[in-house]
Amino acid sequence: MASASTEQSDDAHIILTVTTSTPTISLSASPDSSVLLLTVHAQRTGPEPITLCTAGGPLDNGQHVSHDGCFKGAFLPLTSIDDPTRQIRLHFTRPPNYGSRSEAINLLERDYLKFETIPGAADGELRVTHEITLERLFELSRLPLQKLKAGEIFKVELNSEKLKGIPSWWVWGALDDELKGKKFAKWERPDEGGGISNLMPGERMPDVEGMKREGWVFSELMHELKIGTGEGEAVVVEFVE
């Protein structure tokens, strides 16, 4: 795996954009029909791949025991072009109570987390599609389906505020290459002063070098990873009969 360096840290940058293959949504579709497909494209600005925890963010479309990024606010409410007060909210407004959950030191053993690799700039991009049924589209919305009119156009945007807390863990390298067979330690690597910023109060300092020899990898420093949104045309969808 590529080692952390000043050069790499300066280029720990990811750009996210959104597209849709469903520019129209039928108001008469069946509740279980997939009416909105939102694809988040993640691209690197540098040559090295980056692997990160995507749980709860725009690159999390489920496939684990927790809720996906849509539910947790990865997208802003769909907003009417003509009347911004008309919004379709996709996210839950309060943190859900999941009860007791695994706190395994190896993050790969936590069944509510998800990890993805974003390839280097010359090797393409990571694409994650959120598939939303008509029922799910209005499940958490105060604007009901019955109040929608044919011809209304809504814009779809990523929630830039949500990007500030995503991800909670990242490293250089790819899951199917340098990181294959590795264990993911829950801590960041030590900083220049030897401290670990996400060490919990009263928690013993891990034997970092000893754990590395046993196949553990530690997250890079969270503040070094920059995630932004790309520029381009806004994604819009139109409701039809």
Legacy VTK file of the C-alpha trace (Angstrom):
# vtk DataFile Version 3.0
C-alpha trace
ASCII
DATASET POLYDATA
POINTS 241 float
0.000 0.000 0.000
1.246 3.462 -0.779
2.623 5.136 2.317
1.253 8.397 3.636
3.334 11.317 2.516
3.076 15.048 2.195
2.647 14.655 -1.559
-0.210 12.180 -1.106
-1.875 14.200 1.643
-1.916 17.248 -0.615
-3.798 15.163 -3.186
-6.249 13.368 -0.874
-9.132 14.860 -2.794
-12.403 13.303 -3.993
-15.007 14.936 -6.219
-18.655 13.795 -6.140
-21.288 14.442 -8.802
-24.856 13.170 -9.245
-26.695 12.012 -12.367
-30.025 10.323 -12.961
-31.253 7.879 -15.572
-34.882 8.618 -14.603
-35.555 12.231 -15.638
-39.318 11.672 -15.425
-41.360 10.162 -12.588
-44.840 8.823 -13.234
-47.424 9.860 -10.653
-49.408 6.735 -11.525
-46.552 4.262 -11.017
-47.095 1.410 -8.557
-45.754 2.060 -5.031
-43.021 -0.565 -5.366
-41.788 0.689 -8.750
-38.264 2.124 -8.836
-39.055 5.626 -10.071
-35.878 7.513 -9.154
-32.341 6.302 -9.780
-29.657 8.638 -8.457
-26.070 7.722 -9.297
-23.258 9.301 -7.307
-19.965 9.416 -9.205
-16.795 9.583 -7.096
-13.593 10.603 -8.834
-10.050 11.049 -7.622
-7.926 14.017 -8.619
-4.689 12.064 -8.112
-3.228 8.738 -9.263
-3.587 6.679 -6.076
-6.798 4.836 -5.145
-8.449 5.649 -1.832
-10.560 3.296 0.271
-12.999 4.844 2.710
-15.890 4.087 5.017
-19.007 5.274 3.196
-21.630 4.473 5.858
-24.352 7.096 6.031
-22.983 9.203 3.183
-23.697 9.744 -0.525
-21.746 6.593 -1.462
-23.831 4.386 0.839
-26.800 2.776 -0.900
-27.412 0.153 1.760
-26.537 -3.548 1.648
-25.859 -3.554 5.384
-27.955 -3.638 8.565
-28.118 0.135 9.041
-29.959 2.769 7.010
-28.488 4.133 3.782
-27.207 7.580 2.879
-30.573 8.827 1.580
-32.199 8.071 4.926
-29.366 9.800 6.792
-29.410 13.051 4.791
-26.903 12.557 1.981
-29.277 14.418 -0.331
-31.077 17.686 0.201
-34.867 17.508 -0.152
-36.002 17.483 -3.765
-37.010 21.106 -4.319
-39.518 22.516 -6.794
-37.957 24.796 -9.401
-40.996 27.100 -9.393
-41.799 27.059 -5.667
-38.867 26.252 -3.315
-41.291 25.732 -0.421
-42.493 22.557 -2.117
-40.000 19.897 -1.071
-39.829 16.104 -0.998
-37.687 15.037 1.948
-35.779 11.768 1.723
-34.091 11.814 5.130
-35.173 11.025 8.650
-35.001 14.087 10.898
-33.914 12.322 14.098
-31.077 9.837 14.638
-32.613 6.348 14.705
-32.055 4.156 17.754
-30.288 0.981 16.685
-29.782 -0.354 20.192
-26.625 -2.265 20.955
-24.237 -2.682 18.014
-20.906 -4.380 17.437
-17.902 -2.336 18.516
-15.294 -4.726 17.099
-11.843 -3.185 16.765
-11.703 -4.549 13.202
-14.116 -2.262 11.387
-14.693 -4.870 8.686
-16.502 -6.945 11.335
-19.039 -4.204 12.041
-22.097 -5.142 9.994
-23.428 -1.581 9.871
-20.381 -0.172 8.073
-19.539 -0.209 4.398
-16.240 0.358 2.587
-15.607 1.312 -1.026
-12.529 1.986 -3.156
-12.324 5.023 -5.419
-9.782 4.280 -8.158
-6.997 6.620 -9.172
-7.799 9.341 -11.687
-6.528 7.331 -14.669
-8.526 4.231 -13.726
-12.088 5.500 -13.865
-14.508 6.245 -11.052
-16.682 4.672 -8.398
-20.405 4.729 -9.181
-23.043 4.101 -6.535
-26.729 4.110 -7.486
-29.566 4.839 -5.075
-32.737 3.084 -6.241
-35.837 4.769 -4.840
-39.357 3.439 -5.170
-42.407 5.681 -5.378
-43.411 4.629 -1.877
-39.934 5.404 -0.491
-39.831 8.754 -2.303
-42.750 10.040 -0.239
-42.256 7.952 2.908
-40.630 10.774 4.907
-41.974 13.741 2.955
-44.464 16.273 4.312
-45.488 16.934 0.712
-47.668 13.930 -0.185
-47.875 12.282 -3.567
-51.476 13.427 -3.915
-50.342 17.077 -3.885
-47.970 16.650 -6.823
-49.002 17.909 -10.246
-47.953 16.668 -13.650
-45.376 19.002 -15.160
-43.735 19.973 -11.852
-39.943 19.924 -11.988
-37.770 19.305 -8.931
-33.996 19.613 -8.557
-31.842 17.052 -6.777
-28.651 18.004 -4.916
-26.124 16.447 -2.581
-26.127 17.781 0.964
-22.771 19.564 1.192
-23.062 19.801 4.995
-23.227 16.014 5.192
-19.883 15.735 3.404
-18.098 17.331 6.373
-18.574 14.262 8.545
-18.069 11.648 5.846
-16.126 9.453 5.920
-15.033 8.402 9.397
-12.094 6.314 8.130
-9.900 6.233 5.026
-6.622 4.876 3.677
-4.568 4.841 0.514
-5.000 1.667 -1.547
-7.690 -0.624 -2.955
-9.778 -3.322 -1.279
-8.935 -5.870 -3.980
-5.226 -5.051 -4.050
-3.038 -3.655 -1.277
-5.746 -3.978 1.366
-6.831 -7.529 0.546
-6.711 -9.663 3.690
-5.958 -6.705 5.934
-7.756 -5.802 9.154
-9.014 -2.250 9.585
-8.105 -0.757 12.958
-10.649 1.725 14.285
-8.012 4.346 15.040
-6.271 6.980 12.952
-2.542 6.609 12.477
-0.469 8.611 14.986
0.115 12.234 14.072
3.516 13.930 14.012
3.414 14.261 17.799
2.691 10.566 18.261
-0.884 11.087 19.405
-4.055 9.486 18.029
-6.844 12.020 17.731
-9.755 9.574 17.862
-8.502 7.667 20.904
-11.377 7.564 23.396
-10.898 8.986 26.934
-9.348 6.310 29.115
-8.592 4.073 26.121
-5.165 2.473 26.033
-2.791 3.566 23.272
-2.598 0.734 20.722
0.709 -0.861 19.765
0.590 0.610 16.259
3.779 -0.913 14.888
3.030 -4.313 16.399
-0.483 -4.307 14.956
0.829 -3.315 11.520
3.100 -6.367 11.566
-0.012 -8.449 12.249
-1.813 -7.099 9.179
-3.686 -4.135 10.618
-4.033 -0.835 8.784
-4.883 2.461 10.431
-6.921 5.304 9.007
-5.090 8.287 7.625
-5.745 11.582 9.397
-9.325 12.587 8.752
-8.627 16.283 8.210
-6.322 15.449 5.289
-9.133 14.022 3.132
-11.068 16.620 1.151
-14.434 15.731 -0.410
-16.126 18.235 -2.688
-18.896 18.394 -5.246
-18.287 18.833 -8.953
-19.671 21.636 -11.037
-22.166 21.024 -13.801
-25.813 21.106 -14.668
-28.226 20.546 -11.819
-30.039 17.220 -11.789
-33.771 17.722 -12.324
-36.713 15.349 -12.525
-40.181 16.023 -13.898
-43.380 14.458 -12.622
-45.701 13.172 -15.340
-49.076 11.419 -15.363
LINES 1 242
241 0 1 2 3 4 5 6 7 8 9 10 11 12 13 14 15 16 17 18 19 20 21 22 23 24 25 26 27 28 29 30 31 32 33 34 35 36 37 38 39 40 41 42 43 44 45 46 47 48 49 50 51 52 53 54 55 56 57 58 59 60 61 62 63 64 65 66 67 68 69 70 71 72 73 74 75 76 77 78 79 80 81 82 83 84 85 86 87 88 89 90 91 92 93 94 95 96 97 98 99 100 101 102 103 104 105 106 107 108 109 110 111 112 113 114 115 116 117 118 119 120 121 122 123 124 125 126 127 128 129 130 131 132 133 134 135 136 137 138 139 140 141 142 143 144 145 146 147 148 149 150 151 152 153 154 155 156 157 158 159 160 161 162 163 164 165 166 167 168 169 170 171 172 173 174 175 176 177 178 179 180 181 182 183 184 185 186 187 188 189 190 191 192 193 194 195 196 197 198 199 200 201 202 203 204 205 206 207 208 209 210 211 212 213 214 215 216 217 218 219 220 221 222 223 224 225 226 227 228 229 230 231 232 233 234 235 236 237 238 239 240
